């Protein structure tokens, strides 16, 4: 079992990386003094992993129940959060209880928001089962749900007490979910680690890559927990246009990873047009994304005016000015306000 620390001043925690759920209960017990837990997951994951998780909790003296939610981005809604609240009441959770998010990014975001707000906050344990969640969404405390108008518009910062990564769960994933997560993996190489990027180009195994990505996320979060110093914004590389693509497609046209991949290409082209990075680096990024099975162009043309209106709802926007994470070289990015014209240059680049 490998442990990566998230060195927050107020409530530090660990990312535990291993290959089973056996020791999970003992690790969780210190964060659930009331010995009660609610496991939020979807039906397929309960079938695959629910018994192992529940047995581990039981061995540690923790009584647990399941709350099953649909497996789709469309379930990231306030309606689903209410379902979780009612499950908490039925399970008699109190402030000494904990909530366990067993699943991918959607499960983690919804359960995290419910944990942040039920009884004004109970302990959260993230148990990610997808590549995307392991390297990104389970770490850092961002929780939330989507509104019709924009992605993750209702949410809260609520750090987990523990992130438990069982890499054996990756063996059960369809290839599309591995591909989906590779967008976030490649993102880390572009924003923070040229050696990681080169390792990905050399097809390094995920067992080597996941701890590196988790450690990068941990360092950035520790330096700027609630995104108030501008440091954590670099994690949004590709997400500015990416979230707009997801919203415009009603969370059906593109997966999160697909949208981020296209958004990275758009941001890279903007950086090229602004003279910030080289065409060779843009080409390397595009080749790595495409070679991982990710799209680098939109599947169909989108109206610029409508997309730009959605873009202006991005949480990084200040005084109606688009704000983008732009690469300057492999391993380094900057955050910069850009003009409408510059933003639309990126959109035009990824139009089919």
Helices and strands as residue ranges (DSSP letters): E 2-6, E 13-18, H 24-29, E 36-41, H 43-45, I 46-50, H 51-59, E 63-68, G 73-75, H 78-90, E 98-103, H 105-117, G 118-120, E 123-128, H 131-132, I 133-137, E 142-145, E 154-157, E 162-166, G 167-172, H 175-192, H 194-201, H 206-223, G 232-236, H 239-248, H 256-273, H 279-291, H 304-311, E 323-329, E 332-337, H 340-350
